[in-house]
Every structure is written in structure tokens, then in C-alpha cells.
Amino acid sequence: MSSPTCAFLPRVDAHFEMSISPSEEHELRDHLEGCSACRTRYEKQLLLASLDANAPPPHARLGRALGFAVEDAVASQAPVESTKDQGAPRSLRLVRRLAPLSVITAVAAAFVLYVRGSSEQGFTARGRGDTIASSRGIETAGILHVYRAPSAAPAGSQGTLVPVVDAVRANESLAFGIVNADDASHVMIFGVDESSRVYWFYPEWTNPAETPSAVPITKDRALHTMPDAITHPYAGRELHVHALFLNHAATVKEVEARLVSPARPLALADGHDYVLSFEVTR
């Protein structure tokens, strides 16, 4: 058990002072789950930062702590749109390959609980998907970025990805950025509405007879923008976007079978799930 005078407490302060090294940050992230003293200090510092107009924004603080550099360019293919029958509940999925874009490196404002998975095999519930004000752990900010993609444009044109802050519009194109802070080998990105309808972004799932698996990713801590802008017909009023980082190629059916609640993070023994929650407007 951890003492109230845990040796990691100065690292919590260093995180918020933006003086912590990436290696110390990684150790702190692993340590927080088992130390109530450090979690309490983290929550207190987080509250103070939210009240301080001069405090660094979350994306700057987390970016400095993780030591990542922003990658501005994405795949340079011309925009391509395709419509495929994805099967219930995925009735429509439009994919547009992004031309080179300049990314605004801001961050969505919704955060959720970060808890390391249990040692048991298979997916299990990871705890509540509350906002940071009523949960413990590390913010999703800086790990998962959700962007509003520019409207369709001629091939080779320039555009700007606009961060989604609190709401997405039904049928609009979304793009994603991720930071592989856990050194995972694969990622799965999907949305779930309040009726537990699942909208897959990565991997693509358009044929119910197939079982796609997680997408391989690079083991670095740069911000990488995924190459496609993807449109789904969101039927609900809420959209909870999951970025599930794994060290094996889990399948879409395996993930869907273990969903317990739309906003509740899932976990594998070798994986972490980060969730951002948005309102859907029409």
C-alpha cells in the first residue's frame, strides 16, 4: 500500500509545473492507479489548474510531459468517397481520404477516467466513464483528438482540421489524431451512442460477414493524424468516441460483445481505452 507521503507526490507537482520528464511521466501514469495519495494530489492540482486562468492548457501540459512532437502532414491521396452498406446498426459509412492538412493542435474538452486493466484475460468493465471533475486518473486530452474535417474539396487542396469541443453534427465528417503514449502495437477507434449503437472508424467494418481486427500503429509518442475523414449517420443524441490501444489485434466483434455502457471504458490486460464524449446536434 502507498503511504500518504508517497515519494511520487513531487512528480504530480512536476507534471502540473510542466517540469516532469517523459520517462517520469510514464512511471507516474502507471503509479497513479494504485496510490490514493497521488490520485488525491492529482485531482487537487487538476481542480486548481481549472480555476487558474494562467495555468497551461491540458494539451500543452500533457504534450510537454509525454515529450511528443506534432505531426502536421497526413496521407496525400486525393479525396475519395465511398458508400457501403455496413449492416445494422451501421447503415451508412462515408470515407474521404484527406488531402494534406494543417492540424490545429487544440484538444477536446471532455475527459474520462483512466484506469489500467486488470490482469484477467478478456475484456472487462473498467469503471465509470465520468468527466474528470468526478473521476480519478489521467485525462484523455492529449491521447485522443477528434477533429471536424473540412467539407469536400478538390484534390490537392489545403484544409484545416477543427477540433471538436463538445458537440458533433449528425452526418458530418470526423477525423482523428492519436498519441501512442502506451507504446501499443494496435488501435481501434469507434463511437457508441446512448442506445449502444456502434459506429466503427478504425478498422473499417462494412461487411457483417467479415470480422476486421485492430489497426497496427507506430510505437512512438508523436501526434499522428489518421488518414481518413469518416461520416456516419449518428442516430442518437450522444456520441462516445473510444480509442482502444492494444498489444494484440482484437476483433470488432470481440469488442462489441464486451460493451457494457456507451461511455464506460473497456480494458484488456495489455490495453487501455480512452473515451471522449460529445453531444450530437442536428
N, C-alpha and C positions, 0 to 999 in steps of 0.2 A: 504493500500500500504506500501511497505517496504522502509525504509529510506536508503540513501547511507551509513549511519553509523549504519547499522543493527547490533544488538547485536550478531548475529550468525557469523559475519565475523571472529572472533577469532577461531571459530570451524573449518572453512575452513582451516585456517592455521594449526590448530592442526591435521587435517586429513593428511595433507602432511608432517607434522613433526612426524607422527605416535604416537601421544600422546593423541589422542581422545579416549574416552571410547566407547564401543559398544552401550550403550544407547544414548549417544550424537550423535554418527554416524547415528543411526536410525532416530533421530529427525532432523538431518541435511539433510538427504535424502528426508524427507517429506517437509522440508522447502524450498529446492532449487527451486522447480517448481514455486513458487510464488514470489521469491525475485531476482530481476535483479542484485542487488548489489552483492549478494553472488554468483550468477552464473558467473558474470564477474570476481570476485576474483578467483573462482574455475578454470575457463578457463585460467586465467593468471598463476596460480600456476601449472596447468597441463602443460602448454607450457614450463614454466621454468624447471619443472621436466624432460620433454622430452629432454631438452638441457643439463642437468646436468648428467654427467657420473657417479657421486657418489650418485645420488638420488636412493631411494629404488625402485625396480621394482613394477609395478602396482599390481601384485598378492600378494606381500609381504605387501604393503601398505593397500590394501583393506582387506586382510586377518586379519591383526592386528586390523584394525578398526572394523571389524564385529565380532571379537573375536571367530572365528571358528577354530576347530582343524581338521586336515586332517584325513580322514578315509581311511586306506590303503587297507583293505580287502573288497572283494566283494563276491557275492554268490559262493559257492564252487562246484557247479554242474559240471559234465564233459561237454566238448563241444558237442553241439548238433546242427546240421544244418538242416534246413527245407526250402523247396522251395514251394511257394504257388502263385497261380495266384491272383494278387491283384487288377486287373481291371485297366482300363486306368485312370490316367496316370501311375499307379503303376504296371508295368509289371513283376517285379521280386523283391522279398524281401528275402534275406538270413539272418537267425538269428543264431548266435552261442553263446551259453551260455558260459560265461567267467569262466575259472578256476581261482584260487586265483592269483591276480596280484599285483605287486608293482607299485604304481602310481607315475609318475614324476609330481610333483606339479608345473608345469610351466603353462603359460596361453597363449591362442591365442592372436595375436596382433591386431585384428580388433575390434573396439569398435563402439557402436551406441548410439544414443540419448536415454536417459531415461526420460520419462515424465509420471506422474501419470495420470490415465484415467479420463475421465470426469464423472460427476455424472449421466449421462443418462444411461438407461438400454440398453443392446445390444452392439455388437462390433462396434467400430468406429475407423477411422484412428487416429493414434497417432502422426502424424508429420513425418518429413523426417527421413530416415534411413541412415544419413550421417556418415562418420567417425568422431571420436572425434575432429579432427582438425577443423571441420567446423560445429560442433553442440554443443548444450548445455546439461549439465546434468552429470550424473554419468556413469562411464564406465561399460560395460558388463563384463569386466575382473573380475574374482573372483566369478561371479554368474553362468555363463555357461562355461563349459570346454568341448572342443571337442578333442577326442583322436584318433589316428590311432592305431587300435587294432593289436596285433601280428598275424602272419599267423597261420593257423590251426596247433594245436599241440596236442600231446597225452593227454588223460585225466589225470588230476592231475599235469600237468607240470606247471612250473613257466613262467611268461612272463612279459613284460613291456608295459605299455600304453605310447605311444609317443604323446605329444601334437601336434595338427595340428596348424601350424603357419599362413600360408597364402594360402595354396592350398591343395586340396584333389584329389586323383586319382580316376578316374571313376572305379566303381565296387569294391573299397576297403572297408574293414570293418571299421566302425566307432563305437566308444563307447563314453559315455557322463558322465560328472560329473556335479552336480548342488549344489548350496548353496541356501537354502531356506531363503534368507535374508528378505523376506516379510512376513514370517510366514504364507504362503499359505497352503491350505489343499490339493491341486491338482496341477499337472503339465502336460503340453502337449509339446512334443518336435517333431518338424517337419522341413523339409527343403523345400525351394522353389527355383526353378531355374528362369532364366531370362524370360522364356516363361510361367511362372506361373504354371508349373507342380509341384505338391506337393508330397513329399516323407515323409511318416509317420514313425517315430521311436517309439514314445510313445504317445498314445497307438498304438498297432499293428492294422493295418487295411488291411486285406487280402480278405475280402468278401464284395463286393459292396452292398449286400443286408442288411448288418448289419451296425449299427451306434455306434461304440465304443465311450467311453467317457474318460475324463481326468483321469490320474493315481493318486491315493492317495499317498501322501508323508508325511514324518515325519516333525513335526514342531520343527526343531532345526536348528542351523546355521553351522553345520558341512558340510564338503565337502563329499557328497555321490556319489559313482560311480554306475551308473545304471548297471543292471546285464547282459545285452546282448550286443554283438557286432553285428551290423546290416549292411547288404550290400544292396544297391540299385544300379540299372544301371543308373547312372546320365547321362541324355541325353544332358544337357546344358553345357555352359561354366562357369556358376556361380552357387554357392550354398549358399543360405542364411539360416542359421540354427536358428530357433526360439525356445526359451524356454519360454512358456507362463505359468506363475504362477497364479493360480486362487483359489478362495474360494468356488467354486462350480464345479460340474462335467459337464463342457461344452462338446459338442459332436464334432466329427471330421467334420461333415457336417456343423455345425454351424460356425466353424472356417473357413472352406474353402469358405463358402458363403460370408464371410466378407472380404476376402483378397482383398486389393486394389492394392498393389505393392509388388513385391517379397521381397524387403528389408525393407519395411515400417512396423514398429511395430504395432500390434493390441492392443486393450485395452478393458477391461471390467471395470465397476465401482469398482469391487472388485478384479482386477487382474492387472498384469504387464507383459509386453512382452520384452524379451531381445534377441538381434539378433547379431550373428557373421557372417560375410560374407567371402567367400572363392572363389578362382579360382578353376575350375575343369580342371585337366590335364589328358592327355592320352598318 
